[in-house]
Amino acid sequence: LWVARYGVLRATQSLRHGETGFGLLLTAVNRGLDSSSSAYLHRGAYAAGLDVRHRFGKQYVIRGAVDWSRVSGSAAAIAATERDPIHNYQRPDGGRGVDTARTTLTGDDEEIAFDKLGGLVQFEATYTRRSAGFEVNDLGYLRLADQQAAYGWLGLVFTRPTRLYRAATWNFNSWIVASAAGLVTDRAVNTNVHVTLPNLWRVGAWVSLDGLGATFCDRCARGGPALRQDRSTSTWFDLQGDDRHRLVPWVTVTTSSADGGRSSSSSVAATVAVNASSRLSASLGTRVVTTHNATQWLENIPDSGGATHYLFARLDQHTVGITARADYTLSTTLSLQAYASPFASWGIYRDIRQLADGRATAYDDRFTPYQPPAGSPTGVNARQLDVNVVLRWEYHPGSTLFVVWTQGRRDFDTEPGSARALDNVRGIFALHPDNTFLVKVSYWLNR
């Protein structure tokens, strides 16, 4: 038996009628771990952050933040944090390495930005840096450490209606992302347009060019050496109907191409929302994705000599997802919400290779053929269903009762699934369900 204690403190101060502000955030986690948990969890996790914001000239804002973190625990727990893909200390060309004797890990995070928020021309310029040891996932959420990025955005905002549109924006973006040590992982440009038409339909489109110049993926080999990336192109188109009507359609189409045309992806998502009445609304949507990834990580295999083989393959994958929602208001104090989302994704691995020279300029020079051992994955077959039903009753002003039922069905296999989409979707409902019932009651004390 062990006890965990959590604490959060947030303090803010506004000046100049809210035009200038300061903020302080402190979080703390302390766990009294036992022998069965000390190898997996941090015993202590502390973070502190200071943020500042200053607005001037009515439209301009300068803002920034400085954050610090420290986690402590057993050597095994800290080594697991170092090896986590968020931090990636084990990468052989990363210049750090895993310290298996370390019992603490500290890190820092900084951000500074300059924005213009009003007028025809608006912009944002941001620089962020996060050290490899920054870790706040004990009482927060962090997707990636060991990263710095510079981002610039310039937009033309048209708010005066014309015969062609009610409102429109045209944006230009550019960014460069690198590891904290300076290894460039992305260099890209993007332009996008969003228009609200006179009939209140909305149209959007963008195109992006990524991987400009020499860029490297430091996570693709899952702890292995960095892998050079070729330029990629992606497009997006979006059309949404007027949400005042009873039926509201929404269609999104995306495409991408990478690895010199060896990799490609396309997706179509379509949703219809139904505003049946002031009490009842619902939506039904589906998304279909086809992916051909010529540089899909497969697995890392150590050999008897201590060397590790970083395996990649071509993955031909298909994904189908359906999302259904419904909201029904029975009265001003009683409502019912329902959500269901079946999902299936299946594919097969081909052309298995191992990483030879990940930084080679030519794509074919980065890999050499490799025959994987028996038992290696030959495909992917993932199926999942999530269902949520929530009844909310405000039985007294400010006091609420929630009754929740959730059902989950999920399965994952490393063998390729059926080539027929309908077979994979049907198979979801044959999976064993996990049901959860939850009751939550709150009472507002008003003196």
Disulfide bonds with the S-S distance in Angstrom:
Cys217-Cys220 2.10
